[in-house]
Amino acid sequence: MKTNGVVIWLTGLSGAGKTTIAETLERIFSAKQLQVELLDGDVIRTNLSQGLGYTKEDRDTNIRRVGFVANLLSRNGVIVIVATISPYRLVRDEMKAMIHHFLEVYINAPLTICESRDVKGLYAAARKGKIKAFTGIDAPYEAPLTPDITCFTDRETVEESVTKIMNALEAGGFVDGMRSESTTPPYKGLKGLQAQQQKAS
């Protein structure tokens, strides 16, 4: 049966934990045999938005491209997980207005925590002026004013953050509306997912 998909849009600073949470969600949905696609900011930049810079105009163009693809997929019943900084509030709100089923998730971590997690040294390079227009250092990040969910990754475990998102999806009918009754077990947290995967193997 054809159903509506949903776009789970994770926004936050570099190092806040977007990719970790996104990849965990992707594994959960894949284990439930649901159609899922992860649109990661770095991958999009390399492929779909190659050639764009980091001016506000280019960043907004990049986000509109991501939103176009996410909307197209979700209209065809796919759960789409977007993990991108998407620093500007206005263009995020534009995507929210365009995409019918849209869940904005603010991955919130203090800048100091994000810097401490930065194994690539991007923040350090930005502070030394080696990287220009780096979000959080010399380019702004406009936090969502009314996100659907806020995950505080400096004090929540990955499982706690993921559970918040899963509960919101189930409460909104997005997960139940798309899963096959014969093949999809209810969400039981990461331990339940691991047990399910071990049983399958």
Secondary structure, 3 states (H helix, E strand, C coil): CCCCCEEEEEECCCCCCHHHHHHHHHHHHHHCCCCEEEEEHHHHHHCCCCCCCCCHHHHHHHHHHHHHHHHHHHCCCCEEEEECCCCCHHHHHHHHHHCCCEEEEEEECCHHHHHHCCCCCHHHHHHCCCCCCCECCCECCCCCCCCCEEEECCCCCHHHHHHHHHHHHHHCCHHHHHCCCCCCCCCCHHHHHHHHHHHHC
